[in-house]
């Protein structure tokens, strides 16, 4: 599935467009993360969402695109992603946009 997130919602994109791949939700309603591969940046993006689904903050980490999402570990400073190959990638939290 190929989709793009415009800061408000996801929409399907065509073959010529670039966007996010493999979107996955992690966590619970009170603290949910949306993890997806951002084809524009060639890395993974994690969006922390509030209970309404609005983006609170984001973190980006370099890493290979794969249909197997990396393991996500988060803390106050950012995220650590571990690929199935064992490689780890980190990203710091920043503002939503």
MIMI-356353 format. One record per atom (N, C-alpha, C, O): residue number from 1; residue in one letter; chain; y, z, x. Coordinates in nm, 2 decimals. Each point is the difference from the previous one (the first is absolute). Example, Ala and Ser with C-alpha at 12.3 -4.5 7.8 and 13.67 -1.06 7.14 Angstrom:
# residues 2
NODE dodo tifi lummi      Y      Z      X
NODE    1    a     A  -0.57   0.78   1.32
NODE    1    a     A   0.12   0.00  -0.09
NODE    1    a     A   0.12   0.00   0.09
NODE    1    a     A   0.00   0.07   0.10
NODE    2    s     A   0.11  -0.14  -0.14
NODE    2    s     A   0.11   0.00   0.09
NODE    2    s     A   0.11   0.08  -0.08
NODE    2    s     A   0.11   0.01   0.05
//
This chain:
# residues 97
NODE dodo tifi lummi      Y      Z      X
NODE    1    x     A  -0.12   0.00   0.08
NODE    1    x     A   0.12   0.00  -0.08
NODE    1    x     A   0.12   0.00   0.09
NODE    1    x     A   0.01   0.08   0.09
NODE    2    x     A   0.09  -0.17  -0.12
NODE    2    x     A   0.12   0.00   0.07
NODE    2    x     A   0.11   0.04  -0.09
NODE    2    x     A   0.02  -0.05  -0.11
NODE    3    x     A   0.07   0.14   0.15
NODE    3    x     A   0.11   0.05  -0.08
NODE    3    x     A   0.11   0.04   0.09
NODE    3    x     A  -0.01   0.02   0.12
NODE    4    x     A   0.13  -0.01  -0.19
NODE    4    x     A   0.12   0.04   0.07
NODE    4    x     A   0.06   0.12  -0.08
NODE    4    x     A   0.00   0.00  -0.12
NODE    5    x     A   0.06   0.09   0.20
NODE    5    x     A   0.06   0.12  -0.06
NODE    5    x     A   0.15  -0.02   0.02
NODE    5    x     A   0.05  -0.01   0.11
NODE    6    x     A   0.03   0.01  -0.22
NODE    6    x     A   0.15  -0.02   0.01
NODE    6    x     A   0.08   0.13   0.00
NODE    6    x     A   0.12  -0.01  -0.01
NODE    7    x     A  -0.19   0.12   0.03
NODE    7    x     A   0.07   0.13   0.00
NODE    7    x     A  -0.01   0.07  -0.14
NODE    7    x     A   0.02   0.12  -0.01
NODE    8    x     A  -0.06  -0.20  -0.09
NODE    8    x     A  -0.02   0.05  -0.13
NODE    8    x     A  -0.14  -0.02  -0.06
NODE    8    x     A  -0.06   0.09  -0.06
NODE    9    x     A   0.01  -0.21   0.09
NODE    9    x     A  -0.13  -0.04  -0.06
NODE    9    x     A  -0.07  -0.10   0.09
NODE    9    x     A   0.06  -0.06   0.08
NODE   10    x     A  -0.19   0.04  -0.11
NODE   10    x     A  -0.08  -0.10   0.07
NODE   10    x     A   0.00  -0.13  -0.09
NODE   10    x     A   0.00   0.01  -0.12
NODE   11    x     A  -0.01  -0.12   0.19
NODE   11    x     A  -0.02  -0.13  -0.07
NODE   11    x     A  -0.09  -0.09   0.08
NODE   11    x     A   0.01   0.00   0.13
NODE   12    x     A  -0.09  -0.08  -0.20
NODE   12    x     A  -0.09  -0.09   0.07
NODE   12    x     A   0.08  -0.11   0.07
NODE   12    x     A   0.10  -0.05  -0.05
NODE   13    x     A  -0.15   0.01   0.17
NODE   13    x     A   0.07  -0.11   0.08
NODE   13    x     A  -0.09  -0.11   0.02
NODE   13    x     A  -0.12   0.01   0.00
NODE   14    x     A   0.18  -0.13   0.02
NODE   14    x     A  -0.08  -0.12   0.03
NODE   14    x     A  -0.04  -0.02   0.14
NODE   14    x     A   0.04   0.09   0.09
NODE   15    x     A  -0.11  -0.19  -0.06
NODE   15    x     A  -0.05  -0.03   0.14
NODE   15    x     A   0.11  -0.01   0.10
NODE   15    x     A  -0.02   0.05   0.11
NODE   16    x     A   0.13  -0.11  -0.14
NODE   16    x     A   0.11  -0.02   0.10
NODE   16    x     A   0.08   0.13   0.02
NODE   16    x     A   0.07   0.00   0.11
NODE   17    x     A  -0.07   0.10  -0.19
NODE   17    x     A   0.08   0.12   0.01
NODE   17    x     A  -0.07   0.10   0.09
NODE   17    x     A  -0.13  -0.01   0.01
NODE   18    x     A   0.20   0.10   0.05
NODE   18    x     A  -0.05   0.11   0.08
NODE   18    x     A   0.02   0.13  -0.07
NODE   18    x     A   0.11   0.02  -0.06
NODE   19    x     A  -0.20   0.07   0.06
NODE   19    x     A   0.02   0.13  -0.06
NODE   19    x     A  -0.11   0.10   0.04
NODE   19    x     A  -0.05  -0.02   0.11
NODE   20    x     A   0.02   0.12  -0.19
NODE   20    x     A  -0.09   0.10   0.03
NODE   20    x     A  -0.14  -0.04  -0.04
NODE   20    x     A  -0.02  -0.06  -0.10
NODE   21    x     A  -0.08   0.11   0.18
NODE   21    x     A  -0.14  -0.03  -0.03
NODE   21    x     A  -0.07   0.14  -0.01
NODE   21    x     A   0.04   0.09   0.06
NODE   22    x     A  -0.15  -0.09  -0.14
NODE   22    x     A  -0.09   0.11  -0.01
NODE   22    x     A   0.07   0.13  -0.05
NODE   22    x     A  -0.02   0.11   0.07
NODE   23    x     A   0.10  -0.11  -0.17
NODE   23    x     A   0.07   0.13  -0.04
NODE   23    x     A  -0.10   0.10  -0.05
NODE   23    x     A  -0.09  -0.03  -0.08
NODE   24    x     A   0.10   0.16   0.12
NODE   24    x     A  -0.08   0.11  -0.04
NODE   24    x     A   0.08   0.12  -0.02
NODE   24    x     A   0.10   0.03   0.07
NODE   25    x     A  -0.13   0.05  -0.18
NODE   25    x     A   0.06   0.12  -0.02
NODE   25    x     A  -0.09   0.12   0.05
NODE   25    x     A  -0.12  -0.01  -0.01
NODE   26    x     A   0.19   0.10   0.07
NODE   26    x     A  -0.07   0.12   0.06
NODE   26    x     A   0.07   0.13  -0.05
NODE   26    x     A   0.13   0.00  -0.02
NODE   27    x     A  -0.20   0.10   0.00
NODE   27    x     A   0.06   0.13  -0.04
NODE   27    x     A  -0.02   0.03  -0.15
NODE   27    x     A  -0.09  -0.05  -0.06
NODE   28    x     A   0.19   0.14   0.01
NODE   28    x     A   0.00   0.04  -0.13
NODE   28    x     A   0.13  -0.03  -0.07
NODE   28    x     A   0.09  -0.04   0.07
NODE   29    x     A  -0.08   0.07  -0.20
NODE   29    x     A   0.12  -0.04  -0.07
NODE   29    x     A   0.13   0.07   0.06
NODE   29    x     A   0.10  -0.07   0.01
NODE   30    x     A  -0.11   0.19   0.03
NODE   30    x     A   0.11   0.08   0.06
NODE   30    x     A   0.04  -0.06   0.13
NODE   30    x     A   0.12   0.01   0.04
NODE   31    x     A  -0.22  -0.06   0.04
NODE   31    x     A   0.03  -0.06   0.13
NODE   31    x     A  -0.09  -0.12   0.02
NODE   31    x     A  -0.12   0.01   0.04
NODE   32    x     A   0.17  -0.13  -0.07
NODE   32    x     A  -0.07  -0.12   0.01
NODE   32    x     A   0.06  -0.09   0.11
NODE   32    x     A   0.12  -0.01   0.02
NODE   33    x     A  -0.21  -0.05   0.06
NODE   33    x     A   0.04  -0.10   0.10
NODE   33    x     A  -0.05  -0.13  -0.04
NODE   33    x     A  -0.12  -0.02  -0.05
NODE   34    x     A   0.20  -0.09   0.07
NODE   34    x     A  -0.05  -0.13  -0.01
NODE   34    x     A  -0.01  -0.07   0.14
NODE   34    x     A   0.10   0.00   0.07
NODE   35    x     A  -0.22  -0.04  -0.03
NODE   35    x     A  -0.02  -0.06   0.13
NODE   35    x     A  -0.03  -0.14  -0.02
NODE   35    x     A  -0.08  -0.04  -0.09
NODE   36    x     A   0.15  -0.05   0.17
NODE   36    x     A  -0.03  -0.14  -0.01
NODE   36    x     A   0.04  -0.07   0.13
NODE   36    x     A   0.08   0.05   0.08
NODE   37    x     A  -0.14  -0.16  -0.05
NODE   37    x     A   0.03  -0.08   0.12
NODE   37    x     A   0.11  -0.09  -0.03
NODE   37    x     A   0.00  -0.08  -0.10
NODE   38    x     A   0.11   0.09   0.18
NODE   38    x     A   0.12  -0.08  -0.02
NODE   38    x     A  -0.01  -0.12   0.09
NODE   38    x     A   0.02   0.01   0.12
NODE   39    x     A  -0.04  -0.13  -0.18
NODE   39    x     A  -0.02  -0.12   0.08
NODE   39    x     A   0.13  -0.04   0.07
NODE   39    x     A  -0.01  -0.07   0.10
NODE   40    x     A   0.12   0.10  -0.16
NODE   40    x     A   0.13  -0.03   0.07
NODE   40    x     A   0.02   0.07   0.13
NODE   40    x     A   0.06  -0.06   0.09
NODE   41    x     A  -0.11   0.18  -0.08
NODE   41    x     A   0.02   0.08   0.12
NODE   41    x     A  -0.13   0.01   0.08
NODE   41    x     A   0.00   0.06   0.11
NODE   42    x     A  -0.11  -0.11  -0.16
NODE   42    x     A  -0.13   0.00   0.07
NODE   42    x     A  -0.04   0.14   0.03
NODE   42    x     A  -0.04   0.04   0.11
NODE   43    x     A   0.05   0.05  -0.21
NODE   43    x     A  -0.03   0.14   0.01
NODE   43    x     A  -0.02   0.07  -0.13
NODE   43    x     A   0.02  -0.06  -0.11
NODE   44    x     A  -0.07   0.18   0.11
NODE   44    x     A  -0.02   0.08  -0.12
NODE   44    x     A   0.12   0.07  -0.04
NODE   44    x     A   0.08   0.06   0.08
NODE   45    x     A  -0.05  -0.05  -0.21
NODE   45    x     A   0.11   0.08  -0.06
NODE   45    x     A  -0.06   0.11  -0.09
NODE   45    x     A  -0.09  -0.03  -0.08
NODE   46    x     A   0.14   0.15   0.09
NODE   46    x     A  -0.03   0.11  -0.09
NODE   46    x     A   0.12   0.03  -0.08
NODE   46    x     A   0.11   0.03   0.06
NODE   47    x     A  -0.11  -0.03  -0.19
NODE   47    x     A   0.11   0.05  -0.09
NODE   47    x     A  -0.05   0.13  -0.06
NODE   47    x     A  -0.10   0.00  -0.07
NODE   48    x     A   0.19   0.10   0.09
NODE   48    x     A  -0.03   0.13  -0.07
NODE   48    x     A   0.07  -0.02  -0.14
NODE   48    x     A   0.12  -0.03   0.00
NODE   49    x     A  -0.19   0.06  -0.10
NODE   49    x     A   0.05  -0.02  -0.14
NODE   49    x     A   0.01   0.14  -0.07
NODE   49    x     A  -0.08   0.09   0.03
NODE   50    x     A   0.19  -0.08  -0.11
NODE   50    x     A   0.01   0.12  -0.08
NODE   50    x     A  -0.08  -0.01  -0.13
NODE   50    x     A  -0.07  -0.11  -0.02
NODE   51    x     A   0.07   0.21  -0.07
NODE   51    x     A  -0.09  -0.01  -0.11
NODE   51    x     A   0.04  -0.11  -0.10
NODE   51    x     A  -0.08  -0.03  -0.09
NODE   52    x     A   0.20  -0.03   0.10
NODE   52    x     A   0.03  -0.11  -0.09
NODE   52    x     A  -0.03  -0.14   0.07
NODE   52    x     A   0.01  -0.10  -0.06
NODE   53    x     A  -0.05   0.11   0.19
NODE   53    x     A  -0.04  -0.13   0.07
NODE   53    x     A   0.12  -0.05   0.08
NODE   53    x     A  -0.02  -0.11   0.06
NODE   54    x     A   0.13   0.18  -0.05
NODE   54    x     A   0.11  -0.04   0.08
NODE   54    x     A  -0.03   0.03   0.15
NODE   54    x     A  -0.06   0.10   0.03
NODE   55    x     A   0.11  -0.19   0.06
NODE   55    x     A  -0.02   0.02   0.14
NODE   55    x     A   0.09   0.11   0.05
NODE   55    x     A   0.12   0.00  -0.01
NODE   56    x     A  -0.18   0.10   0.07
NODE   56    x     A   0.07   0.11   0.06
NODE   56    x     A   0.04  -0.03   0.15
NODE   56    x     A   0.11   0.02   0.04
NODE   57    x     A  -0.21  -0.07   0.03
NODE   57    x     A   0.02  -0.03   0.14
NODE   57    x     A  -0.11  -0.10   0.04
NODE   57    x     A  -0.10  -0.01  -0.07
NODE   58    x     A   0.12  -0.05   0.19
NODE   58    x     A  -0.10  -0.10   0.05
NODE   58    x     A  -0.03   0.02   0.14
NODE   58    x     A   0.08   0.06   0.08
NODE   59    x     A  -0.20  -0.10  -0.03
NODE   59    x     A  -0.03  -0.01   0.14
NODE   59    x     A  -0.07  -0.13   0.03
NODE   59    x     A  -0.08  -0.05  -0.09
NODE   60    x     A   0.10   0.00   0.20
NODE   60    x     A  -0.06  -0.13   0.04
NODE   60    x     A  -0.07   0.02   0.14
NODE   60    x     A   0.05   0.06   0.09
NODE   61    x     A  -0.17  -0.12  -0.08
NODE   61    x     A  -0.08   0.01   0.12
NODE   61    x     A  -0.06  -0.14   0.03
NODE   61    x     A  -0.05  -0.06  -0.09
NODE   62    x     A   0.06   0.02   0.22
NODE   62    x     A  -0.06  -0.12   0.04
NODE   62    x     A  -0.15   0.01  -0.02
NODE   62    x     A  -0.06   0.11   0.01
NODE   63    x     A  -0.01  -0.22  -0.02
NODE   63    x     A  -0.14   0.01  -0.02
NODE   63    x     A  -0.06  -0.13  -0.05
NODE   63    x     A   0.08  -0.08  -0.07
NODE   64    x     A  -0.20   0.05   0.09
NODE   64    x     A  -0.06  -0.13  -0.04
NODE   64    x     A  -0.02   0.00  -0.15
NODE   64    x     A  -0.03   0.10  -0.06
NODE   65    x     A   0.05  -0.22   0.00
NODE   65    x     A  -0.03  -0.02  -0.14
NODE   65    x     A  -0.15   0.00  -0.03
NODE   65    x     A  -0.07  -0.07   0.08
NODE   66    x     A   0.03   0.13  -0.18
NODE   66    x     A  -0.15   0.00  -0.03
NODE   66    x     A  -0.01   0.04  -0.15
NODE   66    x     A   0.08   0.07  -0.05
NODE   67    x     A  -0.19  -0.12  -0.01
NODE   67    x     A  -0.03   0.04  -0.13
NODE   67    x     A  -0.06   0.14  -0.01
NODE   67    x     A  -0.02   0.05  -0.11
NODE   68    x     A   0.00   0.01   0.23
NODE   68    x     A  -0.05   0.14   0.00
NODE   68    x     A   0.12   0.08   0.05
NODE   68    x     A   0.04   0.00   0.11
NODE   69    x     A   0.02   0.08  -0.21
NODE   69    x     A   0.12   0.08   0.03
NODE   69    x     A  -0.03   0.10   0.10
NODE   69    x     A  -0.11   0.06   0.01
NODE   70    x     A   0.21  -0.02   0.08
NODE   70    x     A  -0.02   0.10   0.09
NODE   70    x     A   0.00   0.14  -0.06
NODE   70    x     A   0.04   0.01  -0.12
NODE   71    x     A  -0.09   0.09   0.19
NODE   71    x     A   0.00   0.14  -0.05
NODE   71    x     A   0.14   0.05   0.01
NODE   71    x     A   0.06  -0.02   0.11
NODE   72    x     A   0.00   0.08  -0.21
NODE   72    x     A   0.14   0.04   0.00
NODE   72    x     A   0.00   0.16   0.02
NODE   72    x     A  -0.06   0.07  -0.08
NODE   73    x     A   0.13  -0.03   0.18
NODE   73    x     A   0.03   0.14   0.02
NODE   73    x     A   0.15   0.02   0.00
NODE   73    x     A   0.07  -0.07   0.08
NODE   74    x     A  -0.01   0.16  -0.16
NODE   74    x     A   0.14   0.01  -0.01
NODE   74    x     A   0.04   0.14   0.04
NODE   74    x     A  -0.08   0.10  -0.02
NODE   75    x     A   0.21  -0.08   0.06
NODE   75    x     A   0.05   0.13   0.02
NODE   75    x     A   0.15  -0.01  -0.02
NODE   75    x     A   0.05  -0.10  -0.05
NODE   76    x     A   0.03   0.20   0.08
NODE   76    x     A   0.14   0.01  -0.03
NODE   76    x     A   0.08  -0.11   0.08
NODE   76    x     A   0.10  -0.05  -0.05
NODE   77    x     A  -0.15   0.01   0.17
NODE   77    x     A   0.07  -0.09   0.08
NODE   77    x     A  -0.03  -0.15  -0.02
NODE   77    x     A   0.08  -0.08   0.02
NODE   78    x     A  -0.20   0.06  -0.07
NODE   78    x     A  -0.04  -0.14  -0.02
NODE   78    x     A  -0.15  -0.02  -0.03
NODE   78    x     A  -0.06   0.09  -0.06
NODE   79    x     A   0.01  -0.20   0.10
NODE   79    x     A  -0.14  -0.03  -0.04
NODE   79    x     A  -0.08  -0.05   0.13
NODE   79    x     A   0.06  -0.05   0.09
NODE   80    x     A  -0.19   0.08  -0.10
NODE   80    x     A  -0.09  -0.05   0.11
NODE   80    x     A  -0.11  -0.08  -0.08
NODE   80    x     A  -0.06   0.05  -0.09
NODE   81    x     A   0.04  -0.18   0.14
NODE   81    x     A  -0.10  -0.08  -0.07
NODE   81    x     A  -0.11  -0.03   0.11
NODE   81    x     A   0.03  -0.03   0.11
NODE   82    x     A  -0.16   0.04  -0.16
NODE   82    x     A  -0.11  -0.02   0.09
NODE   82    x     A  -0.08  -0.12  -0.06
NODE   82    x     A  -0.05   0.01  -0.10
NODE   83    x     A   0.05  -0.12   0.18
NODE   83    x     A  -0.08  -0.12  -0.04
NODE   83    x     A  -0.15   0.02   0.02
NODE   83    x     A  -0.04   0.09   0.07
NODE   84    x     A  -0.04  -0.17  -0.13
NODE   84    x     A  -0.14   0.01   0.01
NODE   84    x     A  -0.05  -0.02   0.15
NODE   84    x     A  -0.11   0.05   0.03
NODE   85    x     A   0.19  -0.11   0.05
NODE   85    x     A  -0.03  -0.02   0.14
NODE   85    x     A   0.03   0.12   0.08
NODE   85    x     A  -0.04   0.01   0.12
NODE   86    x     A   0.10   0.09  -0.18
NODE   86    x     A   0.03   0.13   0.07
NODE   86    x     A   0.14   0.00   0.05
NODE   86    x     A   0.05   0.11   0.04
NODE   87    x     A   0.02  -0.22  -0.04
NODE   87    x     A   0.14  -0.01   0.04
NODE   87    x     A   0.09   0.09  -0.09
NODE   87    x     A  -0.03   0.00  -0.12
NODE   88    x     A   0.13   0.06   0.18
NODE   88    x     A   0.09   0.08  -0.09
NODE   88    x     A   0.14  -0.05   0.02
NODE   88    x     A   0.05  -0.05   0.10
NODE   89    x     A   0.03   0.05  -0.21
NODE   89    x     A   0.13  -0.05  -0.01
NODE   89    x     A   0.09   0.11  -0.07
NODE   89    x     A  -0.05   0.06  -0.10
NODE   90    x     A   0.17  -0.04   0.15
NODE   90    x     A   0.08   0.10  -0.06
NODE   90    x     A   0.14  -0.06  -0.05
NODE   90    x     A   0.04  -0.10   0.05
NODE   91    x     A   0.02   0.17  -0.15
NODE   91    x     A   0.13  -0.04  -0.05
NODE   91    x     A   0.07   0.12  -0.05
NODE   91    x     A  -0.06   0.10  -0.05
NODE   92    x     A   0.19  -0.09   0.07
NODE   92    x     A   0.08   0.11  -0.04
NODE   92    x     A   0.06  -0.03  -0.14
NODE   92    x     A   0.03  -0.11  -0.04
NODE   93    x     A  -0.01   0.22  -0.04
NODE   93    x     A   0.06  -0.01  -0.13
NODE   93    x     A   0.15  -0.04   0.01
NODE   93    x     A   0.06   0.04   0.10
NODE   94    x     A  -0.02  -0.12  -0.19
NODE   94    x     A   0.14  -0.04   0.00
NODE   94    x     A   0.05  -0.02  -0.15
NODE   94    x     A  -0.08   0.02  -0.09
NODE   95    x     A   0.20  -0.06   0.07
NODE   95    x     A   0.05  -0.01  -0.13
NODE   95    x     A  -0.08  -0.11  -0.08
NODE   95    x     A  -0.07  -0.08   0.06
NODE   96    x     A   0.08   0.08  -0.19
NODE   96    x     A  -0.08  -0.09  -0.09
NODE   96    x     A   0.01  -0.15   0.03
NODE   96    x     A  -0.09  -0.07  -0.01
NODE   97    x     A   0.21   0.03   0.05
NODE   97    x     A   0.02  -0.15   0.02
NODE   97    x     A  -0.02  -0.04   0.14
NODE   97    x     A   0.02  -0.12   0.03
//
